Each structure stands twice: as structure tokens, then as C-alpha cells.
């Protein structure tokens, strides 16, 4: 199965969900054009409150569509964009990628994976109990985050549903994803 973009979403104002679009334009070093989280420095409200000069390692949020089927088995209905992601994917193990992986999206755009999204209480505000589906513990008691990955834009370009995704792993040794 080949990896593809299944949906693209953006929102120019702070809101948990992001409406689906026919396309989004990624801007190198900034993020999704017109999205509230685009910028060189952090835009997430809690991070701005701590230090507004931090680099924005969360310019583009990606979630694997397969997660929606997993949470559906537990009785939740989630559609692309509803968990605040910019790009919904299919056919790629996003959570298994190492830090520094390059994802080529469509003809031009390239993002670099920076880490895991840290799920927050807003997910339960969206659907009560959903947070437990995307944030849990493994057998050893380690926190497991499943709400997607974050990235920065290396090369800008237009991204559309149906676009192919190519994966370029960084040189070894690979560093596993952690929250950003």
C-alpha cells in the first residue's frame, strides 16, 4: 500500500478543529499559509505563555487516518481535521518514524518530522473519553502518545488530498520521536 494524503485542513483562528480544504500551501520555515499555528516562533497558546521566542517545531500537524478506525472501535467518530491536524495521511506509520525524517508531500512540499503531538484535555472537550484513546501507557508504564506527529516545512508547495507521500529516513542512528 502506498502512502497518501487523504485530507488537508487549516484554520486562520484558534479553534480545536480545522476545516478541510481542497488544498493547503506550505511555506518554508513557517507552516501552513493562513493557519493560526504558522510562524517561525511558537504559536500554541500555552507555549507562547512560557516563552514566545521558542522556535516553532509544530508548524504542520499530521495524523494517520488509521487512528480514526481504531478510535471508532471504541465508539468514537472522528473525521479528518477534527483533532486539529493539517494533514491526514494513509498507509504510513507516522508514529514509528524517527526524528529528522523527511516527508515529501505531492510534487514540491517537504516537511521534517520534529516529534510527537502531546495530546491535551481539549481532546476530551471535543469528545469526552477520547483522550484515553490517544494517550495511554505501555506494559512498562511509559507514556504512549498516538495523536499524530509534528513537523517543520523545509520546502514549500501545495498539498492536496490524493497526493503521494515519500519517506526519506535520516542517517542512523535514528532517534525515536518524543513530544514537542
N, C-alpha and C positions, 0 to 999 in steps of 0.2 A: 504494500500500500504506500502510495506516495504522500508526502506531507503537503498540505494546502492551507490557505487562508479560507476560513468559512464565513467570517463576518468581520467588519471593521466598524468601530464606534468612536465617537468623540463628543465632548460637551464643553461648551465655552463658559459654563458656570459651574460652581461647586454643587454637585449632586452625586449621590451614590451610584446611580445607574447612568449609562451613556447610550444615547440613541444610536441605532445602526445607521450607517451611511452607505452610499453607493461606492465611495472611495474615501481614503484619507491621504493627506500628503505629509510625509515625514520630512522634517527639516533637520539637517545635520547639526548635532550639538544642542538641539532644542527639544525635539519631540514631535508630537502631532500638531500640525498647524491648526490654530484656533482652539486647541484643547486647554482647559484650565491648568493642567499639570505641565504644560510645555514651558521650558526655560532652562537656562544654564544652572541656576541655583534651585534648591528645593522649593516645591510649591505645595506639598502636603501640609495642611494647616498645623498639625502637631509638631512637625519637623521645623517649620518656619518659626514657631514659638520658641523652640530650643535654640536654634542657630540658623538664621536666614541666609548665611553665607555658605552653607554646606553645598557641595556640588550635587546636582540633580542626577542621581543614579536610577531614578524611577520615571524616566521620560516616556517610555512606552510599556504598558502592561499587557502581557499575553496570557491567555488561559486556553487550555486544551479542552475542546468540545466534549471529549470523552468524560470529563468531570461531570458534565450535566447529566449524562446517563447514570453515572454512579450515584449522584445525589437523588435522582429520580427513583432509584430502587428503595430509597429511604423515605419516599413520599414528598420530595421537594420538586418544584417545577422552576427551572432556571433556564433562561434564554440568553443568547449572546448579547453582551453589553450590560446585562443586569447586575453583574458583580463589579462593574466599573472598569472592565478591561477595554483596551483599544483594539486589540487584535485577537480574534478567536481562531484557534488552529485545529487541525485534524490530522491524525496519522504521525504525530511526533511526540516523543516522551519529553516534554518540556522540563519536568521536574528532575529528570535524570541527566540533564545537560550540565557540563562544568562551567564555572565562571570563565568568561572570556570567549565563549562560543559565539561565532558569527552566524547570524541567520539572514540569508538573502531572501527578501520578500518581493516576489514579482520580478520585473525587469531591471530595477535600479536600486531599490532601497536595501540597506544593510543595517541591522541593529546588532549590538554586542550585549550579550547576557551579563547582567551585573549581580543578580541574586534572586531570592525568593520574595514574593509579596508576603508581608506579615499580616495575616487576617486579623480583623478587629471587630469590635462589638457592632459596628454598622451592619455587618452581615446578618446578625440576629435581628437588628432593627428592620432589615429588609424582609427576612422570613425567620420567625422565631425557631431556634433549634438548628439552623443551618450552619452556624459557626462550628458546632461539634462535628459536622461532616467534613469540614475543610481544615480543621485544626485538631490534632489529636496527639497520641503518644504511641511509640512503637513498643515492642516487647521489652526493650531495655529502659523504657521510661523517657526516651528522648522525644522532644517536641517534633512533630511532623506537620509541616505546612504544605497544603495542597491547593492554595488559591491562586496559583499561577506564578509567573516569573516577571522580573522587571528588566529593562534594558535601556541602553542609550543609543541614539541614532548616530551611526558612523557616516553613512551615505544617504542622502535624502532621495525621495522618489514617491510616486503614487502607488498605493497598495489598495487592491480590490479583492472582494470575495472571489474565490476560484484561482487566485494567484498561487503558483507553486512556492514552496519553501525549500531552500537548500541549506544544509547544515555544514559548517566548517569548524571542526573542533580545534581548540588551541593546542599548542605544543604541550607535551607531557612534562612533568607530572600534572595531572588535572586536579583542580581544586573544586571540591563539591560546593554546591550552592548553599548559601546561608542567607538569612534575612537582610534586606537593605531598606 
